[in-house]
């Protein structure tokens, strides 16, 4: 599947469309509701119970991945600022461990 990821300021181009809609009775989502959003003039939906809607409403979206699913433009994934911040912290910790390992005398530790 071909995907496109937007992040940072580009996420601000996602706009909500008014209304909350019921899924068609003939679908497996019957009884649930969805919202519509647009990006670059193309509409996509998100289940109102999906964490995407909460992250969007709270201004927490950092990145969104779009793809074509069943022939339709769809949001296939997203990241919040908290997720990215935690990832960056983890990466920084890993780099600090790597620096410590290179600073330690390899021959001295091999003798242990």
RODO-2510 file (C-alpha; in nm, 4 decimals, decimal comma):
residues 112
     n   res          X          Y          Z
     1     x     0,0000     0,0000     0,0000
     2     x     0,1317     0,3403    -0,0919
     3     x     0,1180     0,5853     0,1968
     4     x     0,1846     0,9505     0,2637
     5     x     0,2854     1,0817     0,6051
     6     x     0,2394     1,4408     0,7090
     7     x     0,3772     1,5815     1,0323
     8     x     0,4306     1,8953     1,2302
     9     x     0,2737     2,2068     1,0855
    10     x     0,1236     2,0143     0,7903
    11     x    -0,1147     1,8417     1,0339
    12     x    -0,2804     2,1809     1,0818
    13     x    -0,4165     2,1439     0,7276
    14     x    -0,6503     1,8688     0,8504
    15     x    -0,9882     2,0295     0,9017
    16     x    -1,3010     1,8826     1,0615
    17     x    -1,6291     1,8866     0,8752
    18     x    -1,9411     1,9605     1,0764
    19     x    -2,1495     1,6770     1,2158
    20     x    -2,1373     1,3313     1,3634
    21     x    -2,2839     1,0572     1,1465
    22     x    -2,4250     0,7083     1,2019
    23     x    -2,2713     0,4202     1,0131
    24     x    -2,5068     0,2514     0,7678
    25     x    -2,7194    -0,0208     0,9243
    26     x    -2,5841    -0,2775     0,6782
    27     x    -2,2232    -0,2383     0,8005
    28     x    -2,0454    -0,4076     1,0874
    29     x    -2,0120    -0,0595     1,2428
    30     x    -2,3909    -0,0270     1,2803
    31     x    -2,4720     0,1516     1,6056
    32     x    -2,1478     0,3507     1,6055
    33     x    -2,0765     0,6992     1,4794
    34     x    -1,8051     0,8685     1,2752
    35     x    -1,6733     1,2138     1,1961
    36     x    -1,5464     1,3525     0,8673
    37     x    -1,2243     1,5431     0,8114
    38     x    -1,0534     1,6880     0,5054
    39     x    -0,6918     1,7047     0,4050
    40     x    -0,5806     1,8601     0,0762
    41     x    -0,9417     1,8750    -0,0395
    42     x    -1,0037     1,5029     0,0158
    43     x    -1,2440     1,3729     0,2787
    44     x    -1,1697     1,0893     0,5218
    45     x    -1,3570     0,9523     0,8210
    46     x    -1,2674     0,8499     1,1736
    47     x    -1,4760     0,6547     1,4202
    48     x    -1,5759     0,8865     1,7045
    49     x    -1,4415     0,6286     1,9522
    50     x    -1,1012     0,6273     1,7811
    51     x    -0,8146     0,7948     1,9670
    52     x    -0,7526     1,0021     1,6523
    53     x    -1,0613     1,2148     1,7256
    54     x    -0,9503     1,2781     2,0828
    55     x    -0,5955     1,3656     1,9758
    56     x    -0,7296     1,5962     1,7040
    57     x    -0,9689     1,7736     1,9413
    58     x    -0,6935     1,8215     2,2017
    59     x    -0,4381     1,9517     1,9516
    60     x    -0,2070     1,6555     2,0195
    61     x    -0,1546     1,5296     1,6626
    62     x     0,2055     1,5317     1,5432
    63     x     0,1890     1,3072     1,2378
    64     x    -0,0776     1,1366     1,0289
    65     x    -0,0324     0,8643     0,7684
    66     x    -0,2769     0,8362     0,4803
    67     x    -0,3241     0,5542     0,2331
    68     x    -0,5757     0,4022    -0,0046
    69     x    -0,7826     0,1342     0,1700
    70     x    -1,0529    -0,0507    -0,0243
    71     x    -1,0226     0,2130    -0,2953
    72     x    -1,0794     0,5030    -0,0559
    73     x    -0,8485     0,7724     0,0821
    74     x    -0,8052     0,6787     0,4483
    75     x    -0,6186     0,7755     0,7604
    76     x    -0,4174     0,4619     0,8376
    77     x    -0,2216     0,5818     1,1391
    78     x    -0,1228     0,8767     1,3534
    79     x     0,1254     0,9856     1,6190
    80     x     0,0787     1,2258     1,9064
    81     x     0,3312     1,4747     2,0392
    82     x     0,3654     1,2611     2,3540
    83     x     0,4564     0,9523     2,1482
    84     x     0,7175     1,1420     1,9475
    85     x     0,8593     1,3080     2,2598
    86     x     0,8923     0,9675     2,4318
    87     x     1,0566     0,8217     2,1214
    88     x     1,3092     1,1079     2,1104
    89     x     1,3872     1,0590     2,4826
    90     x     1,4400     0,6876     2,4249
    91     x     1,6660     0,7536     2,1258
    92     x     1,8686     1,0041     2,3304
    93     x     1,9111     0,7503     2,6104
    94     x     2,0274     0,4861     2,3611
    95     x     2,2821     0,7302     2,2159
    96     x     2,4112     0,8125     2,5639
    97     x     2,4611     0,4406     2,6315
    98     x     2,6510     0,4106     2,3031
    99     x     2,8756     0,7043     2,4033
   100     x     2,9473     0,5461     2,7415
   101     x     3,0393     0,2177     2,5739
   102     x     3,2855     0,3911     2,3415
   103     x     3,4412     0,5850     2,6304
   104     x     3,5034     0,2720     2,8369
   105     x     3,8367     0,1050     2,7697
   106     x     3,7450    -0,2036     2,5692
   107     x     4,0588    -0,3963     2,6724
   108     x     3,9984    -0,3254     3,0406
   109     x     3,6424    -0,4497     3,0264
   110     x     3,7393    -0,7544     2,8197
   111     x     3,9731    -0,8624     3,1000
   112     x     3,6823    -0,8664     3,3472
***
